[in-house]
Amino acid sequence: MRPTEAATLGAMPPGERDTQSATSGIGAWPARVLVFAAGAIVLVIETLAARLVAPYVGLTLESHTAAIGIALLGIAAGASAGGRLADATSPRAVVGAGFAAAGALVFMIRPIIHGIGPGLPPGASSAVVAVGLSTLAPVVALSVVPPAVVKLRLHDLRESGSVVGSLSAYGTVGALAGTFLTGFVFVARMPTAAILTSAGLLCLALSALSITYRPRRIALLAALAVLGAATGFAGGPCDVETAYYCARVEVDAQNRSGRLLYLDDLPHSYVDLRDPTHLRFWYISRFAGAIDATFEPGRPVDAVHLGGGAFTMPRWLAATRPGSRSVVLELDPTVVSLGRARLGVESIEDLRVVTGDARISLRRRPDDSADVVVGDAFGSRSVPWHLATREFLTDVRRVLRGGGVFVINIIDHDPLSFLRAEAATVAEVFDHVALIARPRSLDAGGGGNYVLVARESRPSAALDTGIPAGEATILEGEALRRFIAGARVLSDEFSPVDQLLTPYA
């Protein structure tokens, strides 16, 4: 023992001196590895939390906020508990127990979410509940580790600053590694189940390396490892887990050639593989009607589609307007792959798919290059806010040729705050705007799908042409101005769509 250590220990009470001497065998690099790993796994959990709960509460600002808030709460609680435990008992035991508990709890994250998710009501509170019940406990367990590691390394109070500072830095670097690796590497290459199972097994391995060998302890860790492997294969609601969605395709029980695409737990698109003109969803039929009201029958058009889904509209255009060319701007490449594998996307003529963010991709489109722009990127629980703003819509107008048409689907419910704001924003950019709604869906308590139709000039035919009587309400002119009165135009500086949107009932 160095003289400085002897002097420091000699000043301690006998009981504390004995405990410190018995647990002071960890080296600098093992300590750094332990805090690095704990920080990394915490951020793996936090980064995954929002996407884990997305099938049930949506991928929204609230779900991301819940993930960050719960992680910070767990870090604070774990650090406090870890410091007290390290003072009261063997720090080495605290490290081993913290990693062991974290491993078992990480394995339970997916089963907990899939168990409680279907029963959660819409709203921000559900995001907090889902994230909290599933991820708070493992984050607390992991955050117990760093204070105990500090206690193991802190032999001389004259070195406390460098020891605490160094280990804090390694923990933060671990958190950065966990964040970037998960967001940029793991999610793109591994299912969430595999990422969490790997994280849990790593926790158990670190626990085994930290504890003093005891047959019962090793047997417990082995049992937990088996549990982790089993939960890793536990089923979830997805056929395919993409970087953004939980996706699946179902066969229509009433029409064997019909396919329903679900993104998260909501039906997103429908396509009939044998009959491209079969437009099952109401809003898709309104898209088609607006296009037919703008252009003479059979005339080919150049179309840009914001969002691919099941590629229903490109398929319809190719069938009803031969020679039409469609460019689909789809964020998620896995949705495109699913469409090619299960939805016959490869058979659509004159189709080009560009993967990436629609705003960035649209920016690269030439001026006056499209007759039609179709907006179908908004969901009922989450909306990409940057595709709802005046600045983005100005770019849409730039791409449209004179006489072209922009159609966009919006899902909202009473009090329809997002619908009013988006309609006001579209009306700010385009000269002629109409809102098409189902009968009574604009009344108190109403909701569902709404279609906005925007042009620079009036259409040659009425928008209600071909719509059976009583199946739609159309607001334009003064009626639309009354509907959007008082609504604030959305901009890149102010676009709180998650707060305006009333979730899907």
C-alpha positions in Angstrom: 0.0 0.0 0.0 1.3 3.4 -0.8 2.1 5.8 2.1 -0.7 8.2 1.0 -3.2 5.3 1.1 -2.0 4.1 4.5 -2.4 7.6 5.9 -5.9 8.0 4.4 -7.1 4.6 5.7 -5.5 5.2 9.1 -7.8 8.2 9.5 -11.0 6.1 8.9 -13.0 4.4 11.6 -12.1 0.8 12.0 -15.2 -0.7 10.4 -15.0 1.6 7.3 -11.3 0.9 7.1 -11.9 -2.9 6.9 -14.6 -2.6 4.2 -12.5 -0.3 2.1 -9.5 -2.5 2.3 -11.5 -5.6 1.4 -13.0 -4.1 -1.7 -10.1 -2.0 -3.1 -8.9 -4.4 -5.8 -10.4 -3.0 -9.0 -8.0 -1.4 -11.6 -8.5 1.8 -13.5 -9.4 0.2 -16.8 -11.9 -2.4 -15.4 -13.6 0.5 -13.6 -13.7 2.6 -16.9 -15.2 -0.4 -18.8 -17.9 -0.9 -16.2 -19.1 2.7 -16.1 -18.7 3.0 -19.9 -20.9 -0.1 -20.4 -23.5 1.1 -17.8 -23.8 4.5 -19.6 -24.0 2.9 -23.0 -26.8 0.4 -22.1 -28.9 3.1 -20.4 -28.8 5.1 -23.7 -29.5 2.0 -25.8 -32.7 1.6 -23.7 -33.6 5.3 -23.9 -33.0 5.4 -27.7 -35.2 2.4 -28.2 -37.9 3.4 -25.8 -39.9 5.7 -28.1 -40.0 3.3 -31.0 -40.9 0.4 -28.6 -44.1 2.2 -27.5 -44.8 3.7 -31.0 -47.2 0.8 -32.0 -49.5 1.8 -29.2 -49.1 5.5 -28.5 -47.5 6.8 -31.8 -44.0 8.1 -32.6 -44.6 11.6 -31.3 -42.9 14.5 -29.5 -44.6 13.2 -26.3 -43.2 9.7 -26.7 -39.6 11.0 -27.2 -40.1 13.4 -24.3 -41.3 10.5 -22.1 -38.2 8.4 -23.1 -35.8 11.2 -22.2 -37.6 12.2 -19.0 -37.9 8.6 -17.7 -34.3 7.9 -18.4 -33.2 11.0 -16.5 -35.4 10.1 -13.6 -33.9 6.6 -13.5 -30.4 7.9 -13.7 -31.0 10.3 -10.8 -32.7 7.6 -8.6 -30.1 5.0 -9.4 -27.2 7.3 -8.7 -28.6 8.2 -5.3 -29.4 4.6 -4.4 -26.0 3.4 -5.7 -24.1 5.9 -3.5 -26.0 4.9 -0.4 -25.6 1.2 -1.0 -21.9 1.5 -1.8 -21.4 3.2 1.6 -23.5 0.6 3.5 -22.2 -2.6 1.9 -19.5 -4.0 -0.4 -19.3 -1.8 -3.5 -18.3 -4.8 -5.6 -21.5 -6.6 -4.6 -23.5 -3.5 -5.6 -21.9 -3.5 -9.0 -22.6 -7.2 -9.5 -26.2 -7.0 -8.3 -26.9 -3.8 -10.3 -25.8 -5.5 -13.6 -27.6 -8.7 -12.8 -30.9 -6.9 -12.0 -30.5 -4.7 -15.1 -30.0 -7.8 -17.3 -33.2 -9.4 -16.0 -35.2 -6.2 -16.3 -34.0 -5.4 -19.8 -35.3 -8.8 -20.9 -38.8 -7.8 -19.6 -39.1 -4.5 -21.5 -40.7 -5.9 -24.6 -43.1 -8.3 -22.8 -44.3 -5.5 -20.6 -44.9 -3.1 -23.5 -46.7 -5.7 -25.6 -48.8 -6.6 -22.5 -50.0 -3.2 -21.5 -49.8 -1.4 -24.9 -53.2 -2.6 -26.4 -55.1 -1.3 -23.4 -53.6 2.2 -23.3 -55.8 5.1 -24.2 -54.6 7.8 -26.6 -52.6 10.7 -25.1 -49.3 11.9 -23.8 -49.9 10.3 -20.4 -50.0 6.8 -22.0 -46.5 7.4 -23.4 -45.2 8.2 -19.9 -46.9 5.2 -18.5 -45.7 2.8 -21.2 -42.1 4.0 -21.1 -42.0 4.3 -17.3 -43.4 0.8 -16.5 -41.1 -0.8 -19.1 -37.7 1.0 -18.8 -37.5 2.9 -15.5 -36.4 -0.1 -13.4 -33.6 -1.3 -15.7 -32.3 2.3 -16.0 -32.3 2.6 -12.1 -30.4 -0.7 -11.8 -27.8 0.4 -14.3 -27.3 3.8 -12.7 -26.6 2.1 -9.4 -23.3 0.9 -10.8 -21.2 4.1 -11.3 -21.3 5.3 -7.7 -20.2 1.9 -6.5 -17.4 1.8 -9.0 -16.2 5.2 -7.8 -16.2 3.9 -4.3 -14.0 1.0 -5.4 -11.5 3.3 -7.0 -11.5 6.1 -4.4 -8.6 5.2 -2.0 -7.2 8.7 -1.4 -9.4 11.8 -1.0 -6.6 13.8 -2.6 -7.4 11.9 -5.9 -11.1 12.2 -5.6 -11.5 14.9 -8.3 -9.5 13.0 -10.9 -11.2 9.6 -10.1 -14.7 11.0 -10.1 -14.0 13.2 -13.2 -12.4 10.4 -15.1 -15.2 7.8 -14.4 -17.9 10.4 -15.1 -16.3 11.1 -18.5 -16.1 7.5 -19.4 -19.7 7.0 -18.4 -20.7 9.9 -20.6 -18.6 8.6 -23.6 -20.4 5.3 -23.1 -23.8 7.1 -23.2 -22.7 8.7 -26.5 -21.6 5.4 -27.9 -24.9 3.8 -26.9 -26.9 6.6 -28.5 -25.0 6.7 -31.9 -24.6 3.0 -32.2 -28.2 2.3 -31.6 -29.5 5.1 -33.8 -27.1 4.7 -36.7 -26.1 1.0 -36.6 -28.1 -1.3 -34.4 -31.6 -0.3 -35.4 -30.7 -0.5 -39.1 -29.3 -4.0 -38.8 -31.0 -5.8 -35.9 -34.5 -6.2 -34.6 -35.3 -4.5 -31.4 -35.6 -7.9 -29.6 -32.1 -8.8 -30.7 -30.7 -5.4 -29.5 -32.4 -5.7 -26.1 -31.4 -9.4 -25.7 -27.8 -8.6 -26.4 -27.9 -5.7 -23.9 -29.3 -7.9 -21.2 -26.8 -10.7 -21.8 -24.0 -8.1 -21.7 -25.3 -7.0 -18.3 -25.2 -10.5 -17.0 -21.7 -11.1 -18.3 -20.5 -7.9 -16.6 -22.2 -9.0 -13.4 -20.4 -12.4 -13.6 -17.1 -10.6 -14.0 -17.8 -8.3 -11.0 -18.9 -10.7 -8.3 -16.9 -13.1 -6.2 -17.4 -16.6 -7.5 -20.3 -18.5 -5.8 -22.0 -21.5 -7.4 -25.5 -20.1 -6.6 -24.7 -16.7 -8.0 -23.4 -18.2 -11.3 -26.5 -20.5 -11.5 -28.8 -17.5 -11.0 -27.0 -15.6 -13.8 -27.2 -18.6 -16.1 -31.0 -18.9 -15.4 -31.4 -15.2 -16.2 -29.5 -15.7 -19.5 -31.9 -18.5 -20.5 -34.8 -16.1 -19.6 -33.2 -13.5 -21.9 -32.9 -15.9 -24.8 -36.5 -17.0 -24.4 -37.9 -13.4 -24.3 -35.8 -12.5 -27.3 -37.9 -14.9 -29.3 -41.2 -13.7 -27.8 -43.7 -12.7 -30.5 -44.7 -9.1 -31.1 -47.3 -7.4 -33.3 -44.9 -7.0 -36.3 -44.3 -8.9 -39.5 -41.4 -6.6 -40.2 -39.8 -4.2 -37.7 -38.6 -1.2 -39.7 -36.4 1.7 -38.5 -39.7 3.7 -38.0 -42.6 1.3 -37.8 -43.9 -2.0 -36.7 -45.3 -3.2 -40.0 -47.4 -6.1 -41.1 -49.5 -7.1 -44.1 -52.9 -8.9 -43.8 -55.0 -10.6 -46.4 -58.5 -9.2 -46.7 -60.9 -11.9 -45.5 -63.6 -10.8 -47.8 -61.3 -10.3 -50.9 -58.4 -12.8 -51.2 -56.6 -10.4 -53.6 -56.9 -7.5 -51.1 -54.0 -6.6 -48.8 -54.1 -4.3 -45.8 -50.8 -2.7 -44.7 -50.6 -1.9 -41.0 -48.0 0.6 -39.7 -47.8 0.3 -36.0 -51.2 -1.0 -34.9 -53.3 1.1 -37.4 -54.4 0.3 -41.0 -52.5 2.5 -43.3 -53.2 1.4 -46.8 -55.2 -1.1 -48.8 -54.5 -2.5 -52.3 -56.2 -5.0 -54.5 -53.6 -7.0 -56.3 -56.0 -7.9 -59.1 -58.0 -4.7 -59.4 -55.9 -1.5 -59.1 -59.1 0.6 -59.5 -60.6 -0.9 -56.3 -60.0 2.0 -53.8 -61.3 0.8 -50.5 -60.4 3.7 -48.3 -62.6 6.7 -48.4 -59.8 9.3 -48.5 -58.1 7.5 -51.4 -61.3 7.6 -53.4 -61.4 11.4 -52.8 -57.8 11.7 -54.0 -58.8 9.9 -57.2 -61.9 12.1 -57.6 -59.9 15.3 -57.2 -57.5 14.2 -59.9 -60.3 13.2 -62.2 -61.9 16.6 -61.6 -58.7 18.3 -62.6 -57.6 16.4 -65.7 -59.6 15.0 -68.6 -60.2 11.2 -68.5 -57.2 9.0 -69.4 -54.7 11.8 -69.7 -51.3 10.6 -68.3 -49.9 12.7 -65.5 -46.6 13.2 -63.7 -47.1 12.6 -60.0 -45.0 13.0 -56.8 -46.2 11.0 -53.9 -45.2 12.0 -50.3 -45.2 8.6 -48.7 -45.5 5.2 -50.3 -47.4 2.9 -48.0 -49.0 0.2 -50.1 -48.4 2.3 -53.3 -52.2 2.4 -54.0 -52.2 5.7 -55.9 -49.3 5.0 -58.2 -50.9 1.7 -59.1 -54.3 3.4 -59.7 -52.7 6.1 -61.9 -50.8 3.5 -64.0 -54.1 1.6 -64.5 -56.5 4.5 -65.2 -54.1 6.9 -66.9 -51.6 4.8 -68.9 -48.3 6.5 -69.4 -48.4 8.3 -66.1 -45.1 8.6 -64.3 -45.0 8.4 -60.5 -42.1 9.3 -58.1 -42.7 8.1 -54.6 -40.7 9.8 -51.8 -40.7 7.2 -49.0 -38.8 7.7 -45.7 -38.6 4.0 -44.8 -36.7 1.7 -47.2 -38.1 -1.4 -45.3 -41.6 -0.3 -46.2 -40.5 -0.2 -49.8 -39.0 -3.7 -49.5 -42.2 -5.0 -47.9 -44.2 -3.5 -50.7 -42.0 -5.3 -53.3 -42.2 -8.6 -51.4 -45.9 -8.6 -50.5 -47.8 -5.9 -52.4 -46.7 -6.3 -56.0 -44.9 -2.9 -56.2 -42.6 -4.2 -58.9 -45.5 -4.6 -61.3 -46.3 -0.9 -61.3 -45.2 0.8 -64.6 -43.2 4.0 -64.7 -42.6 4.0 -61.0 -39.5 5.5 -59.3 -38.9 5.3 -55.6 -36.7 7.7 -53.7 -36.0 6.8 -50.1 -35.3 9.5 -47.6 -37.0 12.4 -45.9 -39.7 13.8 -48.2 -38.8 17.4 -47.5 -35.2 16.9 -48.5 -36.2 14.8 -51.5 -38.8 17.2 -52.7 -36.3 20.0 -52.5 -34.4 18.2 -55.3 -37.4 18.0 -57.6 -37.3 20.5 -60.6 -39.7 23.4 -60.8 -42.9 22.8 -62.6 -42.2 19.1 -62.9 -45.4 17.5 -61.5 -49.1 17.6 -62.4 -50.1 16.0 -59.1 -48.6 15.9 -55.6 -50.2 13.4 -53.2 -49.6 13.9 -49.5 -50.1 10.7 -47.6 -47.5 10.9 -44.9 -49.6 12.0 -42.0 -50.9 9.4 -39.4 -53.5 9.5 -36.8 -51.1 9.5 -33.9 -48.0 11.1 -35.3 -47.4 13.7 -38.0 -44.0 14.8 -39.4 -44.4 18.4 -38.4 -41.9 19.7 -41.0 -44.2 18.4 -43.8 -47.1 20.5 -42.4 -45.5 24.0 -42.6 -45.9 26.9 -44.9 -42.3 26.6 -46.0 -42.8 23.0 -47.1 -46.1 23.7 -48.9 -44.3 26.6 -50.8 -41.9 23.9 -52.1 -44.9 21.8 -53.1 -46.3 24.7 -55.1 -42.9 25.2 -56.7 -42.9 21.6 -58.0 -46.5 21.8 -59.3 -47.1 22.9 -62.8 -49.8 25.4 -63.6 -53.2 23.7 -63.5 -51.8 21.0 -61.2 -53.4 19.7 -58.0 -52.2 18.9 -54.5 -54.2 16.5 -52.4 -53.4 15.7 -48.8 -54.9 13.3 -46.2 -55.4 14.5 -42.6 -56.7 12.4 -39.7 -58.0 14.4 -36.7 -60.8 14.4 -34.2 -62.9 17.0 -32.4 -62.0 19.8 -31.8 -60.1 19.4 -35.1 -57.4 21.9 -34.1 -54.7 20.3 -36.4 -57.1 20.1 -39.4 -58.0 23.8 -39.0 -54.4 24.8 -38.7 -53.3 22.8 -41.7 -56.2 24.0 -43.8 -55.3 27.6 -42.9 -51.6 26.9 -43.9 -52.6 25.3 -47.2 -54.9 28.3 -47.9 -52.0 30.7 -47.2 -50.0 29.1 -50.0 -52.5 28.1 -52.6 -55.2 30.2 -54.3 -58.0 27.7 -54.4 -58.4 25.2 -51.5 -61.3 22.9 -50.7 -61.9 20.6 -47.7 -63.7 17.3 -48.3 -65.2 15.6 -45.2 -67.5 12.7 -44.5 -71.0 13.9 -43.5 -71.2 15.0 -39.9 -67.5 14.5 -39.3 -67.2 18.3 -38.9 -69.8 18.3 -36.2 -69.1 18.2 -32.5 -67.7 14.8 -31.6 -66.7 14.1 -35.2 -63.5 12.9 -36.6 -61.7 10.6 -39.1 -60.1 11.3 -42.4 -60.3 14.6 -44.2 -58.9 15.6 -47.6 -57.6 19.0 -48.6 -57.5 19.8 -52.3 -55.3 22.7 -53.4 -54.8 24.3 -56.8 -53.6 27.6 -58.4 -56.7 27.7 -60.6 -60.2 26.4 -60.3 -60.9 22.8 -61.5 -62.7 22.1 -64.8 -65.2 19.9 -62.9 -66.8 20.0 -59.5 -65.1 18.1 -56.7 -68.4 16.3 -55.9 -68.6 14.8 -59.4 -68.9 11.0 -59.0 -69.5 11.2 -55.3 -72.8 9.6 -54.3 -75.3 12.0 -52.7 -74.8 12.4 -49.0 -71.3 10.8 -48.9 -69.2 14.0 -48.6 -69.3 17.6 -47.3 -67.2 20.1 -49.3 -66.1 23.4 -47.8 -64.5 26.0 -50.0 -64.6 29.8 -50.5 -66.4 31.6 -47.7 -67.4 28.3 -45.9 -63.8 27.3 -45.6 -62.7 30.7 -44.4 -65.3 30.5 -41.6 -64.0 27.0 -40.7 -60.4 28.1 -40.4 -61.1 31.5 -38.8 -58.7 32.0 -35.9 -56.4 29.1 -36.8 -52.7 29.9 -36.7 -50.7 29.2 -39.8 -48.0 26.5 -39.2 -44.4 27.5 -40.0 -41.0 26.2 -39.4 -40.8 28.4 -36.4 -44.2 27.3 -35.0 -45.6 23.9 -35.8 -46.8 22.1 -32.6 -48.7 19.4 -34.5 -48.4 16.8 -31.7 -50.2 19.2 -29.4 -52.8 20.2 -32.0 -53.6 16.7 -33.1 -56.4 14.8 -31.3 -55.3 11.2 -31.3 -57.1 8.4 -33.1 -60.1 7.3 -31.0 
